Amino acid sequence: MAGAAAVVQAIRTVLRERGMTYRNLADLLGVSEPTVKRDLGRGDFSLKRLDRICDVLGITVEDLIRNDRPLANTLTELSKKQEAALVLDSKLLLVTYLIVNDWKFSEMMSTFQIEENELISLLLKLDKLRVIEYRPPRRIKKLTARNFSWRKDGPVQTFFLSRVLPEFFSGPFEGAGDAFHFIGGTLSEASLARMKVAITHLVEEFEQLARHDSRLPLDARNGCSTVIAMKKWEFSDFTSLRR
């Protein structure tokens, strides 16, 4: 396969593995969808455009060239053993969260009470766990895909439900960017399916914005969390009153 064609195919592979469309990539690049289709169709875009594509996808040209499949081995889910190791050490879990969200070595040190030697020790542990590849002094390559998620009912999700979620909901939602809505109703199976698709699109948009904003200075970004959930459920006090 010719060099240009191999690079284009590798970009398409990255998009497919991340569940991204040409429209998603166009939004990140700040160009039209037809422009992206034309570029990836002809394969004759500039090196500047290639650098920009790599930038918004969080990869390097080397990643695209190597084996024609840059992210084939990225993790979409950790093993139970890996997750168990993370929840045993709050700093290790924190650093994992930061790396998954594209924080740099210097940003982690300047923001949190973690000294350089301690951070290096944590990174070596994550390297041993095969969550990242760490090359001293400060080169970090995450092995997780952008559509990475924690194991269903795994150690991290259990920790989240027992420790994080109660704290998240215990405080007020009064900030300028805060939002809280709890709604309930009765929906058909078709409507439930439609809502599930809408939630998926919202999650994808959050991920795209997070990827895009990761290029901004640290002081221009704010840590934020959102919980989006839906299931067939009824409050137990209501169920107890059913005939």
Backbone bond lengths (Angstrom), bond angles and torsions (degrees), N, CA, C in turn:
res aa  C-N    CA-C-N  psi(-1)  N-CA   C-N-CA  omega(-1)  CA-C   N-CA-C  phi
1 M - - - 1.459 - - 1.530 109.27 -
2 A 1.340 117.23 130.95 1.457 121.43 179.44 1.516 110.51 -60.63
3 G 1.370 114.79 154.91 1.459 119.61 -175.54 1.509 114.14 -55.41
4 A 1.349 117.52 -50.05 1.458 121.43 -177.96 1.527 110.96 -62.34
5 A 1.335 115.75 -43.11 1.465 119.81 -179.62 1.523 110.77 -64.72
6 A 1.340 116.86 -36.45 1.467 120.69 179.59 1.518 111.06 -66.04
7 V 1.333 116.54 -39.57 1.464 120.60 179.44 1.520 110.34 -65.94
8 V 1.345 116.19 -44.80 1.467 120.00 179.42 1.526 110.30 -61.35
9 Q 1.335 116.76 -43.37 1.454 120.44 179.59 1.525 111.03 -63.66
10 A 1.338 116.00 -37.34 1.465 120.07 178.61 1.521 111.14 -65.50
11 I 1.336 116.99 -39.39 1.470 120.75 177.69 1.525 109.40 -63.32
12 R 1.318 116.80 -43.95 1.460 120.26 178.22 1.525 111.10 -61.29
13 T 1.340 116.75 -37.82 1.452 121.41 179.07 1.522 110.68 -63.50
14 V 1.346 116.37 -43.32 1.464 120.92 178.40 1.525 109.91 -60.18
15 L 1.328 116.69 -46.33 1.464 120.54 -179.55 1.526 110.71 -60.95
16 R 1.319 116.20 -44.33 1.464 120.39 -178.48 1.527 111.00 -64.29
17 E 1.332 117.58 -44.19 1.461 121.07 -178.26 1.522 112.40 -67.30
18 R 1.337 116.01 -24.56 1.464 119.99 179.38 1.527 111.99 -96.59
19 G 1.328 116.52 0.25 1.457 119.33 -179.64 1.513 112.88 69.20
20 M 1.342 117.16 28.71 1.463 121.89 -177.53 1.526 110.71 -100.68
21 T 1.315 116.56 147.63 1.450 122.86 177.17 1.519 109.97 -102.87
22 Y 1.351 116.44 170.23 1.463 120.64 174.45 1.527 110.33 -59.47
23 R 1.322 116.02 -35.06 1.465 120.39 179.30 1.530 110.31 -63.86
24 N 1.344 116.00 -42.32 1.458 120.08 178.08 1.522 111.10 -59.26
25 L 1.343 115.89 -45.59 1.466 120.41 179.91 1.522 110.54 -65.37
26 A 1.322 116.86 -39.90 1.469 120.96 178.95 1.518 111.10 -60.79
27 D 1.331 116.66 -41.40 1.464 120.52 179.49 1.525 111.15 -62.79
28 L 1.331 116.08 -41.21 1.466 120.16 179.43 1.524 111.75 -67.52
29 L 1.328 116.48 -34.55 1.465 120.98 -179.19 1.521 112.56 -81.78
30 G 1.345 116.16 -18.14 1.457 119.77 -177.18 1.514 112.95 76.66
31 V 1.349 116.19 29.99 1.465 121.12 178.39 1.521 108.08 -126.69
32 S 1.324 116.47 177.62 1.459 120.16 -179.67 1.524 110.83 -82.47
33 E 1.320 115.49 157.39 1.463 120.14 177.59 1.533 111.60 -61.80
34 P 1.349 119.60 -41.75 1.463 119.51 176.93 1.530 112.99 -58.30
35 T 1.333 116.75 -32.66 1.471 120.15 178.63 1.520 110.30 -64.64
36 V 1.334 116.26 -44.51 1.463 119.94 178.98 1.527 110.60 -64.43
37 K 1.331 116.59 -43.11 1.467 120.14 178.98 1.524 110.69 -61.35
38 R 1.325 116.08 -40.91 1.470 120.07 179.46 1.535 111.12 -65.69
39 D 1.333 115.70 -45.12 1.466 119.78 -179.02 1.523 111.68 -61.61
40 L 1.339 115.86 -47.06 1.454 119.34 -177.51 1.525 111.84 -77.63
41 G 1.317 116.46 -18.28 1.463 120.18 176.22 1.523 111.84 -77.70
42 R 1.331 115.57 -45.21 1.460 120.22 -178.46 1.519 112.84 -86.10
43 G 1.344 115.80 -33.35 1.452 119.16 -179.67 1.519 114.00 73.02
44 D 1.345 117.46 20.74 1.461 120.05 -176.87 1.528 112.20 -115.17
45 F 1.366 116.90 27.91 1.452 119.90 -179.55 1.533 109.79 -74.52
46 S 1.312 114.97 163.61 1.462 121.34 -174.71 1.526 111.61 -74.67
47 L 1.341 115.06 163.05 1.454 120.19 176.13 1.531 110.25 -63.91
48 K 1.333 115.92 -31.87 1.457 120.40 177.65 1.522 110.16 -63.44
49 R 1.333 117.14 -42.45 1.464 120.47 177.87 1.530 110.49 -66.72
50 L 1.335 117.20 -37.98 1.464 120.52 178.21 1.521 110.39 -62.92
51 D 1.336 116.55 -44.14 1.465 120.37 177.54 1.524 110.81 -59.59
52 R 1.321 115.58 -39.92 1.471 120.62 -179.05 1.530 110.73 -66.57
53 I 1.325 117.18 -41.68 1.458 121.63 178.11 1.529 110.16 -61.12
54 C 1.336 115.74 -45.31 1.466 119.87 178.83 1.524 110.52 -62.55
55 D 1.334 115.33 -38.41 1.462 120.39 -178.61 1.523 111.18 -62.02
56 V 1.322 117.35 -49.57 1.470 120.15 -176.20 1.523 111.48 -72.01
57 L 1.339 117.73 -23.79 1.460 120.72 178.91 1.528 111.73 -90.44
58 G 1.341 116.55 -8.40 1.451 120.30 178.04 1.514 113.38 71.20
59 I 1.331 117.00 33.50 1.465 121.76 179.43 1.524 108.93 -130.07
60 T 1.324 117.07 176.68 1.460 121.97 177.95 1.521 109.64 -115.97
61 V 1.332 115.53 164.79 1.462 119.79 175.90 1.523 109.64 -61.53
62 E 1.333 115.53 -34.60 1.465 120.01 177.51 1.518 111.17 -60.17
63 D 1.342 116.13 -39.57 1.467 120.34 177.62 1.525 111.17 -59.52
64 L 1.343 115.13 -40.23 1.459 119.60 -178.05 1.525 111.91 -69.42
65 I 1.316 115.82 -36.17 1.461 120.08 -175.54 1.524 111.48 -77.47
66 R 1.334 117.02 -37.43 1.451 120.85 -173.26 1.518 111.44 -66.53
67 N 1.306 115.85 116.90 1.471 124.12 175.03 1.524 114.37 61.43
68 D 1.320 118.06 8.81 1.466 122.01 179.68 1.526 113.31 61.36
69 R 1.345 117.10 0.28 1.464 120.37 179.77 1.522 108.15 -137.91
70 P 1.333 116.86 79.35 1.456 121.31 -171.01 1.508 116.19 -61.92
71 L 1.339 117.89 -33.29 1.452 118.88 -173.06 1.528 113.37 -119.93
72 A 1.336 115.92 23.38 1.455 118.93 -176.22 1.525 112.47 -62.77
73 N 1.344 116.41 -28.43 1.451 119.98 -176.83 1.526 113.41 -102.66
74 T 1.327 117.60 10.16 1.449 118.88 178.99 1.524 110.06 -69.54
75 L 1.324 114.65 152.99 1.457 120.97 -174.99 1.520 110.90 -91.15
76 T 1.294 116.33 128.70 1.460 120.54 171.70 1.522 110.18 -97.76
77 E 1.340 115.91 -11.11 1.456 121.11 179.60 1.525 108.71 -159.94
78 L 1.335 116.92 137.40 1.457 121.06 177.05 1.529 110.14 -82.67
79 S 1.325 115.38 161.70 1.459 119.85 174.63 1.530 109.47 -75.38
80 K 1.311 116.72 164.17 1.465 121.01 178.31 1.526 110.01 -62.12
81 K 1.331 116.71 -36.83 1.466 121.24 179.49 1.526 110.84 -65.30
82 Q 1.333 116.66 -42.02 1.463 120.31 178.57 1.528 111.15 -63.11
83 E 1.323 115.96 -46.51 1.468 119.42 -179.71 1.528 111.38 -64.09
84 A 1.316 117.21 -38.78 1.465 120.82 -179.45 1.525 110.28 -61.46
85 A 1.341 116.79 -37.93 1.465 120.66 178.58 1.522 110.91 -66.18
86 L 1.316 117.77 -34.56 1.465 121.30 -178.61 1.521 112.26 -69.52
87 V 1.330 117.16 -43.51 1.467 119.23 -175.48 1.523 112.63 -73.54
88 L 1.325 117.38 -12.29 1.458 120.74 177.39 1.528 111.99 -79.50
89 D 1.327 116.91 -15.80 1.465 121.46 -176.74 1.527 108.69 -135.13
90 S 1.333 116.85 108.05 1.469 120.85 -175.08 1.527 112.09 -60.92
91 K 1.346 117.41 -36.04 1.460 119.64 179.71 1.535 110.94 -70.67
92 L 1.310 116.20 -35.71 1.463 119.72 177.61 1.521 110.53 -66.23
93 L 1.337 116.46 -40.02 1.457 120.92 177.39 1.519 110.48 -66.43
94 L 1.328 117.15 -40.70 1.456 121.72 177.99 1.517 111.17 -60.82
95 V 1.324 116.94 -49.67 1.468 120.92 -178.12 1.525 110.51 -62.84
96 T 1.332 117.04 -37.96 1.467 120.39 176.54 1.518 110.69 -61.31
97 Y 1.332 116.26 -46.41 1.467 121.48 178.37 1.531 110.49 -58.63
98 L 1.327 116.87 -43.84 1.463 121.01 -178.29 1.529 111.13 -65.68
99 I 1.316 116.75 -43.41 1.465 120.29 -178.92 1.523 110.81 -65.96
100 V 1.329 116.44 -42.52 1.476 120.11 177.45 1.525 110.26 -57.56
101 N 1.354 115.98 -31.55 1.461 121.03 -179.46 1.528 112.86 -99.32
102 D 1.351 116.17 22.57 1.473 123.57 167.73 1.526 115.10 69.55
103 W 1.324 117.37 29.01 1.463 119.58 173.78 1.518 109.60 -74.64
104 K 1.330 116.06 146.58 1.456 122.10 179.26 1.534 110.17 -92.38
105 F 1.325 115.70 161.00 1.458 123.01 -179.51 1.527 110.84 -52.06
106 S 1.322 116.52 -51.01 1.464 121.24 -177.05 1.528 111.85 -65.51
107 E 1.326 117.43 -34.26 1.469 121.21 179.72 1.519 111.15 -67.59
108 M 1.326 116.84 -39.06 1.464 120.19 179.19 1.527 110.46 -64.50
109 M 1.334 116.08 -41.69 1.467 120.00 -179.42 1.522 112.23 -68.96
110 S 1.322 116.82 -40.41 1.464 119.63 -176.03 1.526 113.04 -74.81
111 T 1.316 117.36 -21.46 1.460 121.46 -175.07 1.527 113.12 -98.42
112 F 1.331 116.65 -33.55 1.461 120.41 -175.56 1.527 111.83 -118.95
113 Q 1.314 116.10 159.08 1.462 122.16 -178.20 1.528 110.13 -79.04
114 I 1.308 114.78 67.82 1.458 122.06 178.58 1.532 107.72 -132.72
115 E 1.323 116.50 115.30 1.456 120.57 179.46 1.528 110.30 -76.73
116 E 1.318 115.49 162.68 1.465 120.43 -173.60 1.524 112.57 -57.24
117 N 1.324 117.98 -47.47 1.467 120.28 -178.61 1.531 111.72 -63.69
118 E 1.335 115.84 -37.17 1.456 119.62 178.42 1.525 110.68 -68.14
119 L 1.328 116.23 -41.27 1.462 119.63 178.76 1.530 110.80 -63.50
120 I 1.313 116.73 -40.82 1.465 120.49 177.46 1.525 110.01 -60.91
121 S 1.343 116.56 -41.95 1.461 120.68 178.90 1.533 111.07 -61.80
122 L 1.331 116.34 -41.42 1.467 120.76 178.02 1.525 111.37 -65.30
123 L 1.329 116.12 -40.53 1.459 120.27 179.22 1.526 111.37 -65.65
124 L 1.320 116.85 -37.05 1.467 120.49 176.98 1.528 110.78 -64.85
125 K 1.340 116.50 -37.14 1.465 120.04 176.68 1.524 110.86 -64.31
126 L 1.339 115.90 -42.58 1.469 119.62 178.96 1.525 111.10 -66.94
127 D 1.315 116.42 -33.74 1.466 120.53 176.09 1.529 109.80 -65.17
128 K 1.319 116.66 -43.05 1.464 121.07 178.58 1.520 111.19 -64.44
129 L 1.332 116.30 -34.69 1.466 120.90 177.70 1.523 112.18 -76.56
130 R 1.342 116.74 -9.03 1.470 124.28 -178.60 1.533 111.75 65.46
131 V 1.334 115.03 36.66 1.464 121.15 171.98 1.531 109.33 -91.15
132 I 1.342 115.68 -31.71 1.461 122.43 176.66 1.520 109.33 -137.81
133 E 1.328 115.07 170.21 1.455 122.05 165.38 1.524 105.98 -113.18
134 Y 1.330 116.83 121.35 1.463 121.08 -177.97 1.524 110.17 -114.74
135 R 1.345 115.09 128.32 1.456 121.67 177.51 1.517 107.82 -124.83
136 P 1.345 117.71 109.62 1.469 120.93 -179.55 1.534 111.20 -54.99
137 P 1.357 117.17 147.80 1.467 122.79 7.46 1.533 114.04 -88.12
138 R 1.360 117.73 -30.75 1.465 116.94 -171.98 1.529 114.62 -139.61
139 R 1.296 118.01 18.03 1.464 119.71 -178.31 1.526 109.86 -88.14
140 I 1.322 115.79 118.79 1.463 122.15 -178.91 1.530 109.00 -122.84
141 K 1.303 116.27 125.80 1.465 120.72 175.26 1.523 107.76 -120.81
142 K 1.309 116.58 113.43 1.467 118.90 -179.83 1.520 110.05 -75.11
143 L 1.301 115.97 144.71 1.460 122.21 -179.39 1.520 111.83 -102.62
144 T 1.330 115.88 9.57 1.462 121.08 179.55 1.524 110.42 -97.72
145 A 1.314 116.03 142.39 1.454 121.74 176.17 1.522 109.64 -77.12
146 R 1.338 116.06 161.64 1.466 119.32 -179.80 1.523 111.45 -65.71
147 N 1.345 116.85 -28.29 1.462 119.64 178.21 1.526 110.97 -91.12
148 F 1.330 115.87 25.27 1.466 122.77 178.72 1.527 110.72 -60.08
149 S 1.320 115.94 143.00 1.468 120.25 176.67 1.525 109.07 -145.14
150 W 1.339 115.78 156.33 1.457 120.46 178.38 1.522 110.26 -78.21
151 R 1.321 116.06 156.66 1.463 121.66 -178.14 1.527 110.97 -63.18
152 K 1.313 116.28 137.53 1.453 120.77 175.78 1.520 108.78 -65.43
153 D 1.341 116.56 124.07 1.461 123.47 -178.70 1.532 112.38 62.24
154 G 1.343 116.45 20.61 1.457 121.14 178.57 1.515 111.85 -85.29
155 P 1.338 117.89 -179.21 1.470 122.16 -177.24 1.523 114.02 -56.61
156 V 1.339 117.89 -42.93 1.463 119.78 -177.75 1.528 110.65 -70.74
157 Q 1.330 117.39 -42.40 1.463 119.32 178.88 1.520 110.88 -64.66
158 T 1.320 116.80 -38.03 1.463 120.55 176.72 1.520 110.43 -62.87
159 F 1.330 116.71 -42.87 1.463 121.97 176.91 1.527 110.22 -62.19
160 F 1.318 115.60 -42.28 1.462 121.00 179.61 1.525 111.29 -61.44
161 L 1.323 116.94 -46.65 1.463 120.93 -177.34 1.526 112.12 -67.92
162 S 1.325 117.09 -35.40 1.462 120.12 -175.68 1.520 113.30 -87.48
163 R 1.334 117.97 -29.25 1.459 120.77 -173.34 1.525 113.70 -115.27
164 V 1.315 116.37 -45.95 1.467 120.26 -171.58 1.527 112.00 -82.13
165 L 1.323 117.04 -49.77 1.463 120.61 -175.18 1.522 113.44 -60.71
166 P 1.343 119.51 -44.86 1.471 118.67 177.92 1.532 112.10 -59.32
167 E 1.341 117.25 -39.52 1.462 120.16 178.96 1.526 110.73 -68.00
168 F 1.331 115.90 -38.35 1.461 121.30 179.96 1.527 111.25 -59.55
169 F 1.336 116.93 -44.10 1.458 120.85 -175.51 1.531 113.44 -88.12
170 S 1.334 117.67 -9.23 1.459 119.33 -176.79 1.522 113.03 -76.86
171 G 1.330 117.47 -22.06 1.459 120.59 -178.67 1.516 111.98 -96.57
172 P 1.340 116.80 170.53 1.468 121.51 -179.06 1.534 112.03 -75.17
173 F 1.305 116.26 160.63 1.466 123.24 174.70 1.525 107.07 -117.01
174 E 1.333 115.41 75.41 1.462 120.33 -171.36 1.523 113.41 -118.76
175 G 1.326 118.52 -1.53 1.459 121.45 -179.13 1.515 111.87 -71.05
176 A 1.348 115.33 164.18 1.470 120.43 -177.82 1.525 112.30 -59.31
177 G 1.317 116.44 -34.15 1.463 119.20 -178.85 1.515 113.93 -101.29
178 D 1.334 117.24 5.96 1.465 120.77 -177.36 1.528 111.23 -79.55
179 A 1.309 114.65 153.55 1.469 119.82 176.17 1.518 108.40 -153.44
180 F 1.308 116.39 139.31 1.463 120.93 176.72 1.521 108.65 -143.87
181 H 1.307 115.52 123.94 1.467 120.35 178.30 1.525 108.12 -139.12
182 F 1.293 116.46 125.80 1.462 120.64 171.88 1.515 106.72 -120.23
183 I 1.304 116.26 115.70 1.460 120.82 -176.98 1.519 109.52 -127.11
184 G 1.291 115.69 151.16 1.452 120.40 178.34 1.512 110.42 -143.35
185 G 1.283 115.10 153.38 1.456 119.50 -179.69 1.513 109.30 -175.97
186 T 1.317 116.35 -175.28 1.460 121.18 176.84 1.513 108.06 -113.84
187 L 1.322 116.38 124.14 1.461 122.34 -176.20 1.521 110.83 -124.39
188 S 1.312 115.73 151.65 1.457 121.32 174.91 1.525 109.44 -76.52
189 E 1.322 116.90 168.76 1.463 120.73 177.70 1.530 110.66 -61.25
190 A 1.330 116.33 -37.66 1.466 119.97 179.68 1.527 111.00 -65.32
191 S 1.320 116.56 -41.16 1.464 120.55 179.30 1.525 111.37 -68.27
192 L 1.339 116.57 -37.26 1.463 120.20 176.30 1.525 110.41 -61.55
193 A 1.325 116.59 -42.68 1.462 120.86 179.16 1.526 110.56 -63.82
194 R 1.318 116.47 -39.61 1.462 120.65 179.01 1.525 110.98 -65.05
195 M 1.317 117.36 -41.30 1.461 121.10 177.90 1.524 111.23 -65.08
196 K 1.324 116.73 -36.96 1.469 120.26 179.07 1.524 110.71 -62.91
197 V 1.329 116.30 -41.08 1.469 120.52 177.09 1.523 110.39 -63.77
198 A 1.341 116.81 -42.34 1.463 120.91 -179.94 1.532 111.03 -62.17
199 I 1.328 116.62 -40.40 1.461 121.05 178.59 1.526 110.42 -64.87
200 T 1.321 116.28 -41.70 1.467 120.75 178.12 1.517 111.15 -59.38
201 H 1.334 116.83 -42.55 1.458 120.99 179.17 1.532 110.87 -65.41
202 L 1.320 116.92 -38.35 1.463 120.60 179.53 1.529 110.98 -65.73
203 V 1.328 116.35 -41.63 1.461 120.71 177.17 1.527 110.42 -62.53
204 E 1.330 117.07 -42.32 1.457 120.90 178.50 1.521 111.10 -61.46
205 E 1.329 116.62 -40.50 1.462 120.00 179.58 1.532 110.65 -65.17
206 F 1.320 117.07 -41.11 1.468 120.93 176.97 1.521 109.82 -59.14
207 E 1.331 116.85 -45.87 1.462 121.47 -179.42 1.525 111.41 -62.27
208 Q 1.320 117.17 -41.25 1.460 121.12 179.56 1.531 111.03 -65.30
209 L 1.323 116.34 -41.73 1.460 120.18 178.66 1.528 110.57 -66.13
210 A 1.326 116.34 -39.40 1.465 120.14 178.57 1.527 110.38 -63.60
211 R 1.324 116.44 -41.97 1.474 120.59 177.73 1.521 110.33 -63.66
212 H 1.316 116.65 -45.54 1.465 121.36 -179.23 1.527 110.99 -63.43
213 D 1.330 117.40 -45.43 1.460 121.56 -175.33 1.525 112.96 -75.78
214 S 1.348 117.54 -14.07 1.462 119.70 179.61 1.524 111.23 -64.41
215 R 1.331 116.73 -16.28 1.466 120.88 178.94 1.526 112.37 -84.56
216 L 1.329 117.50 -9.59 1.460 121.28 -179.71 1.529 110.34 -80.14
217 P 1.342 117.99 158.80 1.467 120.51 175.26 1.519 110.39 -59.21
218 L 1.325 116.17 152.79 1.458 120.93 -176.72 1.522 112.11 -58.66
219 D 1.357 117.14 -37.21 1.463 119.31 -177.33 1.530 112.84 -74.91
220 A 1.328 117.36 -3.04 1.465 120.97 177.13 1.528 111.65 -100.56
221 R 1.337 116.06 3.60 1.460 120.70 -178.09 1.520 110.22 -123.50
222 N 1.314 116.20 150.69 1.458 122.49 177.52 1.525 109.62 -125.04
223 G 1.323 115.73 137.12 1.451 118.70 173.84 1.520 109.79 -64.93
224 C 1.294 117.41 133.32 1.469 120.14 178.75 1.523 109.58 -146.76
225 S 1.296 115.64 154.84 1.459 121.39 179.56 1.518 108.97 -136.17
226 T 1.302 115.16 148.61 1.462 119.71 176.45 1.517 108.45 -138.77
227 V 1.294 116.39 141.27 1.459 122.32 176.78 1.522 107.42 -115.24
228 I 1.305 116.70 119.69 1.465 121.62 179.11 1.524 106.95 -121.98
229 A 1.287 117.03 116.24 1.457 119.92 -175.80 1.518 111.18 -144.67
230 M 1.307 115.06 150.54 1.461 120.44 176.83 1.520 108.09 -155.44
231 K 1.312 117.91 135.62 1.454 121.14 174.80 1.519 109.25 -159.16
232 K 1.308 115.58 161.80 1.458 120.25 174.23 1.519 106.78 -71.81
233 W 1.318 116.56 112.42 1.458 119.63 -171.70 1.523 109.92 -159.16
234 E 1.314 114.06 149.81 1.462 120.36 175.31 1.523 108.18 -139.87
235 F 1.323 116.03 138.04 1.458 121.89 179.28 1.525 109.18 -55.22
236 S 1.348 116.31 132.87 1.468 121.15 -173.27 1.529 112.88 -59.31
237 D 1.339 117.03 -33.71 1.472 119.10 178.64 1.522 111.05 -65.18
238 F 1.348 116.20 -31.67 1.456 119.98 176.80 1.525 110.80 -73.59
239 T 1.354 114.79 -42.83 1.470 119.38 -178.82 1.530 111.21 -60.65
240 S 1.318 115.93 -37.08 1.460 119.95 -178.65 1.528 112.67 -64.65
241 L 1.345 116.45 -18.06 1.461 120.18 -179.13 1.537 111.69 -96.02
242 R 1.321 116.94 -2.34 1.466 119.31 178.61 1.539 110.91 -69.03
243 R 1.317 115.27 149.84 1.459 120.90 176.71 1.531 109.43 -77.73
